[in-house]
Amino acid sequence: MTCYVEVHCPICDSLEVNKAGFNHYRVRRYRCVNDGCITNYFMLEYRYKAYQPGVKQQVVEMAINGSGIRDTSRVFKISKTTVLSTIKNRESVLIQVNPNIKTLELSNECSVHMELTCDAAELDEQWSFVGNKSNQRWIWYAVDHATNTILAYVFGRRKDIIFKQLKALLEPFGIKRFYTDDWGAYERNIDKEKHEVGKRNTQKIERKNLNLRTWIKRLTRKTICFSKLEKMHDIVIGLLINKVEFGVDIHAKLQI
């Protein structure tokens, strides 16, 4: 009795699939011939679970929802090296500026005209550590005072040079008012007529600090769950901000 199995591409769900021989374990391989698909070859069964469709997307989702590398490795029964490499490969999709808020643009006559931009912003910085508590790692970021949406972010030390990087990213938004705490870097680098110090207008970003610490164990201060590499620290937090605040598809072109 002949049995017919309809094979779909796990990425694009296309039926334009051809047989493509066997792997060295004698498992049937298939090839997706859809021009718009990001994968070429796949199998219906994998010996290693990390190759199963959707697993690597779930690895990234667990990372931005507070799961550690070893947690994820135990849940999916894959190696820690695979978990690390999967998260590191997502670095290429990260952006530091919110693309959903309009910025200053140049017209054809090279004169600047104003689009609807952020009128006022709250700025703050929060620290965690990498490797040990003496090696502090700070995230500096700004939120729209009206919507509490993150505008831009940078990582580094608690130094003026890092704040200047954030300020440069905020320039296109045409911000007219900055609300901050009394950290000296703000006073030294923001014009007095645009700057206001105090807690009354920084409540939204303080709440955002708490939200980030709740989502990411790497930002929790009293914990043994900390990053060992600055790169991993920055990528995981960046993935969360890009997905939740910027609406970026962090799984774009993620190979199964």
C-alpha positions in Angstrom: 0.0 0.0 0.0 1.4 3.4 -1.0 1.3 6.2 1.5 1.5 9.8 0.4 3.0 12.4 2.8 2.6 16.0 2.0 5.8 17.9 2.8 5.8 21.6 3.7 8.8 23.8 4.0 9.1 24.6 7.8 10.1 28.2 7.0 7.8 29.5 4.3 5.2 26.6 4.4 5.5 26.2 0.7 4.7 22.9 -1.1 7.4 23.6 -3.7 9.7 20.9 -2.2 11.9 18.4 -3.9 13.8 15.4 -2.5 17.5 16.1 -2.0 19.1 12.8 -1.0 20.0 11.6 2.4 22.3 12.8 5.2 25.1 10.6 6.6 22.6 9.0 9.0 20.4 8.0 6.0 17.6 10.4 6.9 15.7 11.9 3.9 16.6 15.5 3.1 14.4 18.0 1.2 15.0 21.1 -0.7 12.7 24.2 -0.8 12.7 25.7 -4.3 10.6 28.7 -3.4 12.8 31.7 -4.4 11.6 33.8 -1.4 12.5 31.2 1.2 15.6 31.8 3.4 16.4 28.1 3.7 17.4 25.6 1.1 17.6 22.2 2.7 15.7 20.7 5.6 14.6 17.4 7.1 11.4 16.2 8.8 13.3 14.5 11.6 16.5 15.7 13.3 18.8 13.8 15.6 19.9 17.0 17.4 17.0 19.0 18.8 18.5 22.4 18.1 17.8 21.9 14.4 14.1 21.3 14.9 11.9 24.1 13.5 11.2 26.8 16.1 13.7 25.8 18.7 16.2 28.6 18.1 13.4 31.1 18.2 12.3 29.8 21.6 15.9 30.0 22.8 15.9 33.7 22.1 12.5 34.2 23.7 13.7 32.4 26.8 16.8 34.6 27.0 14.8 37.9 26.9 12.3 36.5 29.5 14.8 35.9 32.3 16.1 32.4 31.5 19.8 31.7 31.9 22.0 29.8 29.4 22.0 26.6 31.5 18.2 26.9 32.1 17.6 26.9 28.4 20.1 24.2 27.8 18.3 21.9 30.2 14.8 22.7 29.0 15.5 22.0 25.3 18.2 19.3 25.9 20.7 21.1 23.8 24.3 22.2 24.5 25.2 25.5 26.2 27.4 26.3 23.2 24.4 26.1 20.9 22.4 28.4 23.2 25.2 31.0 23.3 25.8 30.9 19.5 22.1 31.3 18.8 21.9 34.4 20.9 25.1 35.9 19.6 23.9 35.4 16.0 21.0 37.7 16.8 23.3 40.7 17.3 23.1 41.6 13.6 19.3 42.5 13.8 19.8 44.9 16.7 19.3 48.7 16.3 19.8 51.4 18.9 17.3 54.0 17.8 13.5 53.5 17.7 12.5 53.5 14.0 8.8 54.1 14.8 9.2 57.7 15.9 9.6 60.3 13.2 12.8 62.4 13.2 14.2 65.5 11.5 14.5 65.0 7.7 16.2 66.8 4.9 14.2 68.1 2.0 15.3 68.1 -1.6 16.5 71.8 -1.1 18.7 70.6 1.7 16.7 72.6 4.3 15.7 71.0 7.5 11.9 70.7 8.1 10.3 69.4 11.2 8.1 66.2 11.3 6.1 65.1 14.3 8.9 64.2 16.8 9.4 63.7 20.5 8.7 66.9 22.3 10.1 65.9 25.7 12.2 63.0 26.9 13.2 61.4 30.2 16.8 60.2 30.5 18.3 57.8 33.0 21.0 55.2 33.5 21.0 51.9 35.4 23.7 49.6 36.2 24.4 45.9 36.5 27.7 44.0 36.4 29.6 41.6 34.2 31.8 38.9 35.7 32.0 40.6 39.1 30.4 43.6 40.9 33.5 45.7 40.5 33.0 45.6 36.7 29.8 47.7 36.4 28.0 47.9 33.0 25.6 50.7 32.5 22.7 51.1 30.1 21.8 54.7 29.3 18.5 55.4 27.5 15.8 57.9 26.9 12.0 57.5 26.8 9.3 59.7 25.3 7.8 61.7 28.1 4.3 61.3 26.6 4.3 57.6 25.7 7.0 56.1 27.8 8.5 54.4 24.7 12.3 54.0 24.6 13.8 56.3 22.0 17.4 55.1 22.0 19.9 53.3 24.2 23.7 52.8 24.6 25.9 50.6 26.9 29.1 51.5 28.7 30.6 53.1 31.8 29.0 55.9 33.8 31.0 58.5 32.0 30.3 61.7 30.0 31.6 60.1 26.8 28.9 57.4 26.9 26.2 59.9 27.5 27.4 61.9 24.5 26.9 58.8 22.4 23.2 58.7 23.6 22.8 62.4 23.0 24.0 62.0 19.5 21.4 59.3 18.8 18.7 61.6 20.2 19.6 64.6 18.0 17.3 63.7 15.1 14.2 63.6 17.4 14.3 67.3 17.9 13.7 67.1 21.7 12.9 70.4 23.3 12.9 69.3 26.9 15.0 66.8 28.9 14.0 65.5 32.3 16.8 63.8 34.3 18.1 63.2 37.8 21.0 65.2 39.2 23.8 63.1 37.8 26.5 65.5 36.6 26.8 64.2 33.1 23.4 65.6 32.2 24.1 69.1 33.6 27.4 69.3 31.8 26.1 68.2 28.4 22.6 69.5 28.1 21.7 73.2 27.6 20.2 74.7 30.7 17.2 76.1 29.0 16.2 72.6 27.8 17.1 70.7 31.0 15.0 70.1 34.2 16.2 68.1 37.2 13.8 66.4 39.5 11.8 63.3 40.3 8.4 64.7 39.3 8.9 64.2 35.6 11.1 61.1 35.6 8.6 58.7 37.1 7.9 56.9 33.8 11.5 56.1 33.2 12.0 54.9 36.8 9.1 52.5 36.2 10.7 51.4 33.0 13.9 50.6 35.0 11.8 48.3 37.2 10.2 46.7 34.2 13.6 45.9 32.7 15.0 44.5 35.9 11.9 42.3 36.2 12.2 40.9 32.7 16.0 40.4 32.6 17.9 38.6 35.4 21.1 40.2 34.1 19.9 43.6 35.4 19.0 42.4 38.9 21.6 43.6 41.4 21.2 41.2 44.3 21.6 37.9 42.3 24.0 35.3 41.3 22.6 35.3 37.8 24.9 37.7 36.0 26.6 37.9 32.6 30.1 36.7 32.1 30.6 38.6 28.9 29.7 42.2 28.1 28.7 41.1 24.6 26.1 38.7 25.9 24.9 41.2 28.4 24.4 43.9 25.7 22.8 41.5 23.2 20.1 40.0 25.5 19.0 43.4 26.8 19.2 44.8 23.3 16.9 42.0 22.0 14.3 42.8 24.7 14.3 46.5 23.9 14.2 45.9 20.1 11.2 43.5 20.4 9.1 45.1 23.1 9.9 48.8 22.5 10.9 49.1 18.9 8.7 46.3 17.4 11.6 44.8 15.6 11.3 41.2 14.3 14.3 39.7 16.3 13.8 36.4 14.6 14.2 37.7 11.1 16.2 35.3 8.8 16.9 33.1 11.8 18.0 29.7 10.4 16.4 26.6 11.9 
